[in-house]
Amino acid sequence: MSRIPFRTLSLFAATAALAFSFTVPSMAAEDAVVIPAPAMDAAPASGIQTAVVAGGCFWGVQGVLQHTAGVVNAVSGYAGGTKATADYQTVSSGRTGHAESVEIKYDPKKITYGKILQIYFSVVHDPTQLNRQGPDVGPQYRSAIFTTSDEQKKVAEAYIAQLNAARVFNKPIVTKVGALEAFYPAEAYHQDYLTLHPNQPYIAYNDLPKVENLKKLFADNYIEKPTLVSASKATN
């Protein structure tokens, strides 16, 4: 018998909640946390750079990053497991080693790796939740940073230590930092999901508030028109 992802089940809870309020963003998802910028950042670089992060359902992670200036593409996918198991149904079993992740292509002249991490820890997800995020439970929803260089690893680990020392969260950060072995794009129907389905209860309840938090807390990094995967494919 195939497992129904917890995210699907959570739609029923979200629908019920929506029935009681039309001001969903004020009551939905986790609250954003105001945090300091990283004391250590990646050195200036030229050319498009790559970062990969995981923070729960990739719909919301991708959606926030697509509204972030300097991000030229953000693709939902899987990291941490093998190519053979990199499909949604198998990953949803929680037994593949994969985390739902987002590969970020960004222009370092417009946004730094450290700023991406600041947004990631502040508004994208709650880094103190272990093997879950909001209503979604399992290691496939874990908080993780998959680094593409030794420099990224140093910056990420230093920033986690900085935030823990400052006690900006009420619990220790559980985000795991490890080298990226491979990233596998998710199925086409997962791409640009937040933009294409803004009225879906799960998105409205859990993810749209994150975009609003980005706009509020990182106004200088927010763009109104999202940078979509579909648009990127059309121009390449």
N, C-alpha and C positions, 0 to 999 in steps of 0.2 A: 504493500500500500504506500503510495507516495505521500510525502509529508507536505502539509499545507504550511507555507511560510507564515511565521507569526505576524509578519507585516500585513498579510491578507486578513488574518483574524482581527487585527487591530482596527481595520476599517470600520467594523461594526461598532466598536467603542467610540471611534471618532465621529461616526454618523450620529450616534446618540447624543454626544456632547454638542454637536452642532445644532441639534434640535432645540437646545436650551439657550443658545446665545448666538447673536449675529456679530458679536465683537470677538471673533475667534482669536486674533493675534494677541489680545491682551491676556488671554488665559491659557494659551497653548504652548506646548513644547517647553524645553528648559529655558531659563532666563539667560541672557547673554551676561558675560562677566567682563567688567572693565579691567584690563590687564596692561602692564607696562610693555613697551617695545623691547625686543631682545637686546641685551647689552652687547652680544656678539652677533654679527651678521656675515653673510657670504661676501667675499671680495667682489668689487665691480667686475662685470664680465660683458662680453659682447656676444651677440647671437642669441637665439631662442634657447632657453634652458628648460629642464624637465624636473618636476617634483611629483611625488606620488604620496597621497595620504589616504587614510581610512578613518571614518568616524561615524559608523552606523550606516543606515540606508544611503546608498550612493545617490539617490534622487536629490536629496536635500544638499548634500555636499557639493555635487555638481552644480545645482541651482545657484547656490551662494557664489561659487567661484566664477560662474558665467556672468555674474553681475559685478565682477571685480575688475577694475581697470588694470591693464597690463597683462591680463590673462588672454592669450590668443586662441587657446582651445582647452577645454576641460572634458575629458572622456570618462564615462562610467565604465568600470570593469572589475577585474579580479586580480589580486596579487597575494602571494604567499603559498600557492599550491602549484600543481602541475597543469600543463596544457590540456591533458586528458580530462581533467575534472573542472575546467573553467567554463561551466555553463550554469545558468541560474538555478535550475532545479537541483543539480548536484551540489552546488555551493550551499544552497538552502538547507541541506542536511546537517551542516555544521561539522562535517567530518573530513573536509578536503584540505584544510590548512589555509584556504583562501579567506581573505577579507574582502568585503565589498569596498572597492577603492576608486579613487579618481586620479587619473593621470593629468597633470597640469603642465601645459606648455605656456611659458611666460617670457615676457621681454624684461630682462633685468635692468634696463634703462628706465623702465616705467614702474616696476614693482620689484622689491627684493625678496629673496627667499625668506628672510626673517619676517618681513611684513606678511607674507602668505601664512607663515606659522602663527603669527599674532592673530590673524583673522580666524585661522583654523581653531586655535584654542579658545578664542573669545566668543565667536558667534556660530561657528559651524557645528560644534558638538560639545558635549560635557566630557572632558578628558579624565574625569574621576570615576566614570562608570566602567566596570570590568565586564568584558564580554557581553555587552549589551549597549543599547542606546535608546532611551525613551521606551517605547512599547516593544521594541525588537530585541529578542534575546538569543544569544548564541555567539560563539567565537567568530562567526562570519561578520558580526557587527562590532568587532573590537576596535579600539582606538589604536592606530598604528601609523608610524611614519616609515616609509620605505625609501631609504636614501640612495642616491645615484652617485655619490662621491664621498670621500673621507671628510671633505669640508662640510657637506650637508649633515653628516653624522655628528660632527663636533658642534655645529650650530644648534641642531635639534637637542642634543643631550645637554648642552650648556643652558639652553632656554628652559628646558624642563626643570633643571636644578635651580635656575633663577626664580621661576614661578613658585616652586615648592618652598624655597627659602623665604620668599615674600609672603607665603600663605595667602595667596589671592583666591584660592579655592578652599572650601571647608573640609576637603579631604585631599589626600595625596593624589597626584596625577599618576594614572596607570598606563599611559601611552607607551607602547613598545617601539623602540627604534632599531631598525635592522636594514641591512643592505637589500636593495631590490634585485631579485633574480630575474624576474620577468613580469610583464604586465600584459593582461589579456583583455581587450575591449569586450564589454558586455553586448548582449543582443541589441539589435537596432531599436527595438521597442522601449528599451530603457534609456536611450539617449534623449536629452532635452526634455525629460519627463515632466519636470516642474513647470516649464513654460507651456508645454502642450496640454497639461491636465491641471490647471490651477484650481479648478472647482472640485477635484476629487477630495473627499473628506480627509484622507491621510495627508495629502499635500497641504491642504488648507489649515489643518490642525497642527501638524508637526514641522512643516518646512517653510511655508510662506513667512511665518514670523521671523525666521532666521534671516531672510532677505531684508526684512524691515529693520532688523537689528544691525545688519551690515550698513544699511543706508543711514541709520541713526548714529552709530558709533564710529563708522569709518567713512564719513561723508566724502572725504577727499579721494577715496579709493573706490567709490561706488559709481557704477554706470547704470542708467535706466534701461537701456536696450541690452539684453543679454547676448553674449557671444556664443552662438549655438554651434553644435557639432554639424548640424545639417548645412548651415551656412558655410562652415569651413570646408566641407566636402565639395560644395558647389563652386568654390573659388579656387580649389586645387586641381 
